[in-house]
Amino acid sequence: MGNRLGVPVQVIVPSTTKPIMLDKIRLQGATVEVVGDNWNEADAHARALVDSAGGAAAYIPPYENPLLWEGHSTLVDEILDANPSTGAIFLSVGGGGMLNGVLEGLERRGASIPVYACETHGADSFRAGWEAESTGGAPRLDAITSIATSLGALEVSPTAITRSKANAGGVRSKVVSDAAAVGACDRLLRELRVLVEPACGAALAALVGPDGVPKDEVAGMESVVVIVCGGSGITPEILADFQAKL
């Protein structure tokens, strides 16, 4: 978009960002700076740069913005227009942008559909925030230890927690292992020829993986939707490397 507008763009990413993603960002004409061990440290640096620019720069968040949520909310229109009897929606959660959008779309459509917020162990910031609401514990992870680094926000959007509590169909937190997420990626590749990152595989693993939801939770539903996203930072070689390490 910066190219189209003729505006210089600087993207700040953490050290967990794969080289393939750094290359793709640079190919779009952006300047890339690697800062910190996780998204939150990179984000703090980005905000500091904007503050020091004296109004000459704008901060564009990756997930905490109503415009992003509005865009993501149109997923619900596509889902319900195609199948009004959708029984549940499974989606991956990182910072909470897509979750906020889906919940906004469900509210706008007046749909009472349960949403499964799926993460991997070690990148489960939604689970931490969700449990903190009832236990008073810390809503923030100490570190990201999962290979699903695309889910690597230490703290999920507070709006996502608030909206999840209000969703008519309820929101259920589901956390799966890295191995289950990678196994789901392999299944998508073998059966559908779709190559995705473990961050996406977590959503499918929550439905069909070894540590997924109990089958009787979804057995009576006419259909279930798994939102497939996140294929930019993966290649067959990277997937094979994940499989070899787990």
C-alpha positions as CSV (number, residue, x, y, z in Angstrom):
1,M,0.0,0.0,0.0
2,G,2.9,2.3,0.7
3,N,4.1,1.8,-2.9
4,R,0.7,2.8,-4.3
5,L,0.5,5.9,-2.1
6,G,4.1,6.9,-2.7
7,V,4.7,6.8,1.1
8,P,7.8,5.3,2.7
9,V,7.0,2.4,5.0
10,Q,9.1,1.1,7.9
11,V,8.2,-2.3,9.3
12,I,9.4,-3.3,12.8
13,V,9.5,-7.0,13.4
14,P,10.9,-9.2,16.3
15,S,13.8,-11.6,15.9
16,T,11.4,-14.5,15.6
17,T,10.4,-13.4,12.1
18,K,11.5,-15.9,9.5
19,P,13.9,-14.8,6.8
20,I,11.3,-15.6,4.1
21,M,9.0,-13.0,5.6
22,L,11.8,-10.4,5.8
23,D,12.4,-10.9,2.2
24,K,8.7,-10.6,1.2
25,I,8.3,-7.4,3.2
26,R,11.4,-5.9,1.5
27,L,10.1,-6.9,-1.9
28,Q,7.1,-4.6,-1.3
29,G,9.5,-1.7,-1.0
30,A,9.4,-1.4,2.8
31,T,12.4,-0.9,5.1
32,V,12.6,-3.6,7.7
33,E,14.1,-3.3,11.2
34,V,14.4,-6.3,13.5
35,V,14.0,-5.3,17.2
36,G,13.4,-7.4,20.3
37,D,12.6,-11.1,21.0
38,N,8.8,-10.8,20.6
39,W,6.1,-8.7,18.9
40,N,5.5,-6.6,22.0
41,E,9.1,-5.4,22.1
42,A,9.0,-4.6,18.4
43,D,5.8,-2.8,18.8
44,A,7.1,-0.6,21.6
45,H,10.0,0.4,19.4
46,A,7.7,1.2,16.5
47,R,5.6,3.4,18.8
48,A,8.7,5.2,20.1
49,L,9.8,5.9,16.5
50,V,6.5,7.5,15.7
51,D,6.5,9.5,18.9
52,S,10.0,10.9,18.1
53,A,8.9,11.8,14.5
54,G,6.9,14.8,15.7
55,G,3.8,14.1,13.6
56,A,5.7,13.2,10.5
57,A,4.9,9.4,10.8
58,A,1.8,7.4,11.5
59,Y,1.6,4.2,13.6
60,I,-0.3,1.3,11.9
61,P,-1.1,-1.5,14.3
62,P,-1.4,-5.1,13.1
63,Y,-4.4,-6.0,15.1
64,E,-5.7,-3.4,17.6
65,N,-7.7,-1.1,15.3
66,P,-11.4,-0.9,14.5
67,L,-10.8,-0.6,10.8
68,L,-9.0,-3.9,10.8
69,W,-11.9,-5.5,12.7
70,E,-14.4,-4.1,10.3
71,G,-12.5,-5.7,7.4
72,H,-12.2,-9.0,9.2
73,S,-15.9,-8.9,10.0
74,T,-16.8,-9.4,6.4
75,L,-15.6,-13.0,6.8
76,V,-18.8,-13.6,8.7
77,D,-20.9,-12.2,5.9
78,E,-19.2,-14.7,3.5
79,I,-19.7,-17.6,5.9
80,L,-23.3,-17.0,6.7
81,D,-24.3,-16.0,3.1
82,A,-22.9,-19.3,2.0
83,N,-24.2,-21.4,4.9
84,P,-26.7,-19.8,7.4
85,S,-26.7,-23.0,9.4
86,T,-23.0,-22.8,10.4
87,G,-22.7,-24.5,13.8
88,A,-19.3,-23.2,15.0
89,I,-16.3,-21.2,13.8
90,F,-12.7,-22.2,14.6
91,L,-10.0,-19.6,14.2
92,S,-6.5,-18.9,15.3
93,V,-5.7,-16.1,17.7
94,G,-2.5,-14.1,17.9
95,G,-3.1,-10.5,19.0
96,G,-6.8,-10.9,18.5
97,G,-7.5,-8.8,15.3
98,M,-9.3,-11.5,13.4
99,L,-11.2,-12.7,16.5
100,N,-12.4,-9.1,17.1
101,G,-13.5,-8.9,13.5
102,V,-15.4,-12.2,13.6
103,L,-17.1,-11.3,16.8
104,E,-18.1,-8.0,15.4
105,G,-19.5,-9.7,12.3
106,L,-21.5,-12.1,14.4
107,E,-22.9,-9.3,16.5
108,R,-23.8,-7.3,13.4
109,R,-25.6,-10.3,11.8
110,G,-27.4,-11.2,15.1
111,A,-25.9,-14.7,14.9
112,S,-25.6,-16.9,17.9
113,I,-22.6,-19.1,16.9
114,P,-19.9,-20.5,19.2
115,V,-16.4,-19.4,18.4
116,Y,-13.3,-21.5,19.2
117,A,-10.3,-19.3,19.9
118,C,-7.3,-21.6,19.0
119,E,-3.7,-21.3,20.0
120,T,-0.6,-23.3,20.6
121,H,1.0,-23.9,24.0
122,G,3.6,-21.2,24.5
123,A,1.7,-18.7,22.4
124,D,-1.6,-18.8,24.3
125,S,-2.1,-15.2,25.1
126,F,-5.9,-15.3,24.7
127,R,-6.1,-18.2,27.1
128,A,-4.0,-16.2,29.6
129,G,-6.2,-13.2,29.2
130,W,-9.4,-15.2,29.3
131,E,-8.4,-17.1,32.5
132,A,-7.2,-13.9,34.2
133,E,-10.7,-12.5,33.9
134,S,-12.0,-15.1,36.4
135,T,-8.9,-15.9,38.4
136,G,-7.3,-12.5,38.7
137,G,-4.0,-13.9,37.4
138,A,-1.6,-12.3,34.9
139,P,-3.2,-11.6,31.5
140,R,0.2,-11.6,29.9
141,L,2.7,-14.3,28.9
142,D,6.3,-14.1,30.1
143,A,7.7,-15.3,26.7
144,I,6.7,-16.9,23.4
145,T,8.0,-20.5,23.4
146,S,5.9,-22.0,20.6
147,I,7.1,-22.5,17.0
148,A,3.9,-20.8,15.9
149,T,5.6,-17.4,16.2
150,S,2.9,-15.7,14.0
151,L,0.7,-16.0,17.2
152,G,3.5,-14.4,19.2
153,A,1.8,-11.6,21.1
154,L,2.5,-11.7,24.8
155,E,-0.9,-10.1,25.6
156,V,-4.1,-10.4,23.5
157,S,-6.3,-7.4,22.6
158,P,-8.3,-6.4,25.7
159,T,-11.2,-5.7,23.3
160,A,-11.1,-9.4,22.3
161,I,-11.7,-10.5,25.8
162,T,-14.5,-8.0,26.3
163,R,-16.2,-9.0,23.0
164,S,-15.7,-12.7,23.7
165,K,-17.6,-12.4,27.0
166,A,-20.5,-10.7,25.2
167,N,-20.7,-13.1,22.2
168,A,-24.2,-14.6,22.1
169,G,-22.9,-18.0,21.1
170,G,-20.0,-18.0,23.5
171,V,-16.2,-18.2,23.0
172,R,-14.2,-21.2,24.0
173,S,-10.4,-21.2,24.4
174,K,-8.6,-24.2,22.9
175,V,-4.9,-24.7,23.2
176,V,-3.1,-27.4,21.2
177,S,0.5,-28.6,21.0
178,D,3.0,-27.5,18.4
179,A,3.1,-31.1,17.2
180,A,-0.7,-31.1,16.7
181,A,-0.6,-27.8,14.8
182,V,2.2,-29.0,12.5
183,G,0.3,-32.3,12.0
184,A,-2.8,-30.3,10.9
185,C,-0.6,-28.3,8.5
186,D,0.6,-31.6,7.0
187,R,-3.0,-32.8,6.6
188,L,-4.1,-29.6,4.8
189,L,-1.1,-30.0,2.5
190,R,-1.7,-33.6,1.7
191,E,-5.5,-33.6,1.4
192,L,-6.2,-30.1,0.0
193,R,-2.9,-28.9,-1.3
194,V,-3.0,-25.9,0.9
195,L,0.3,-24.8,2.6
196,V,-0.1,-22.9,5.9
197,E,1.9,-22.0,9.0
198,P,1.5,-23.7,12.4
199,A,-0.3,-20.6,13.5
200,C,-3.1,-21.6,11.2
201,G,-2.7,-25.3,11.8
202,A,-3.8,-24.7,15.4
203,A,-7.3,-24.0,14.3
204,L,-7.7,-27.2,12.4
205,A,-5.9,-29.2,15.1
206,A,-8.4,-27.9,17.6
207,L,-11.1,-29.6,15.6
208,V,-9.5,-32.8,14.4
209,G,-6.2,-33.1,16.2
210,P,-5.3,-35.5,19.0
211,D,-5.9,-32.8,21.7
212,G,-8.8,-31.2,19.9
213,V,-12.3,-30.6,21.2
214,P,-14.4,-33.7,22.2
215,K,-16.2,-35.0,19.1
216,D,-19.6,-34.8,20.8
217,E,-19.2,-31.0,21.0
218,V,-19.6,-30.7,17.3
219,A,-21.2,-34.0,16.3
220,G,-24.7,-32.6,16.0
221,M,-23.7,-29.5,14.0
222,E,-24.7,-29.4,10.3
223,S,-21.4,-27.7,9.4
224,V,-18.3,-26.3,11.1
225,V,-16.1,-23.6,9.7
226,V,-12.3,-23.5,10.1
227,I,-10.8,-20.2,9.0
228,V,-7.6,-20.9,7.1
229,C,-5.1,-18.1,7.3
230,G,-1.4,-17.5,7.5
231,G,0.5,-19.0,4.6
232,S,3.1,-16.3,3.9
233,G,5.9,-17.5,6.2
234,I,6.0,-21.2,5.2
235,T,7.5,-23.4,2.5
236,P,7.4,-27.2,2.2
237,E,11.0,-27.2,3.5
238,I,10.2,-25.2,6.6
239,L,7.2,-27.5,7.3
240,A,9.5,-30.6,6.9
241,D,11.9,-29.0,9.3
242,F,9.2,-28.5,11.9
243,Q,8.1,-32.1,11.5
244,A,11.7,-33.3,12.0
245,K,12.1,-31.3,15.2
246,L,8.9,-32.3,16.9
